[in-house]
Amino acid sequence: MISLFPLQMARLFGLVRAIVPAQVFDGRTSSWVLIVRGRGFTRVLRDEPLPAPNLIRPDGWNLPRPLRFPSEQVAVTYAASMGLLPGRTTWTIKE
């Protein structure tokens, strides 16, 4: 897994080739994650742990978790809002 700050640094140095959404299943439900494909590495975008370790959680508060989204569109929108995806260069125009 990769955090947002090292991902931004890898993008700055031109090490990231693509960021794509992928569907994952955990047995009961499915969700979407962002996969970072780079030069020599493939990682899943990591969810940042909350700064309050005293919250009640079934797992440890500082265990790495992937950043999950309910749908592909939400994952793409998040990646675009964080500047992880390139801007659109073409738009469709209805006649």
C-alpha positions in Angstrom: 0.0 0.0 0.0 1.1 3.6 -0.6 0.1 6.7 1.3 -0.9 9.9 -0.4 2.3 11.9 0.3 4.7 9.3 -1.2 2.3 8.9 -4.1 2.5 12.7 -4.8 6.3 12.5 -4.6 6.4 9.6 -7.0 4.1 11.5 -9.4 6.5 14.5 -9.1 9.4 12.4 -10.2 7.5 10.8 -13.0 7.4 7.3 -11.5 3.6 6.8 -11.7 2.3 5.5 -15.0 -1.4 5.2 -14.2 -4.0 5.3 -11.4 -7.0 3.0 -12.1 -10.0 1.9 -10.0 -10.4 -1.8 -9.3 -13.2 -3.7 -7.6 -12.4 -5.9 -4.6 -14.5 -8.4 -2.7 -14.3 -9.1 1.0 -16.6 -12.1 1.0 -19.9 -10.2 1.8 -19.7 -7.0 -0.2 -17.7 -5.4 -2.9 -16.0 -2.1 -2.9 -13.6 -0.1 -5.1 -10.0 0.8 -4.5 -7.4 2.9 -6.4 -4.5 1.0 -7.8 -1.3 2.9 -8.5 0.8 1.4 -11.4 4.3 2.8 -11.5 7.7 2.1 -12.9 8.6 -1.1 -11.0 5.8 -1.1 -8.5 2.0 -1.6 -8.2 0.4 -0.5 -5.0 -3.1 0.2 -3.6 -3.8 3.7 -2.2 -3.7 3.5 1.6 -6.3 5.0 3.9 -4.7 7.3 6.4 -5.3 6.1 10.0 -7.3 8.4 12.2 -5.1 10.4 14.7 -7.2 9.3 17.7 -6.1 5.8 18.7 -8.7 5.6 21.5 -11.5 5.0 19.0 -13.2 1.6 19.3 -12.3 -0.5 16.3 -12.3 -4.2 15.7 -8.8 -4.1 14.4 -5.8 -2.1 15.6 -6.2 1.6 14.9 -2.9 1.9 13.1 -3.1 -1.2 10.8 -2.8 -0.2 7.2 -6.1 -0.3 5.3 -6.9 0.4 1.6 -8.9 3.5 0.9 -12.3 2.0 -0.2 -15.1 3.6 -2.2 -18.7 2.4 -2.7 -18.6 2.7 -6.5 -16.2 3.2 -9.4 -17.5 6.7 -10.1 -16.8 7.8 -6.5 -13.3 6.4 -6.8 -12.6 8.2 -10.1 -14.1 11.5 -8.7 -11.9 11.2 -5.6 -8.8 10.6 -7.7 -9.7 13.6 -9.9 -10.4 15.9 -6.9 -7.0 15.0 -5.4 -5.2 15.7 -8.7 -4.2 12.1 -9.2 -5.9 11.8 -12.7 -5.1 14.1 -15.6 -7.6 16.7 -16.6 -10.1 16.1 -19.4 -8.9 17.1 -22.8 -12.1 16.4 -24.7 -15.7 16.9 -24.0 -18.7 15.6 -25.8 -21.1 18.1 -27.3 -24.7 17.3 -27.9 -26.0 18.6 -31.2 
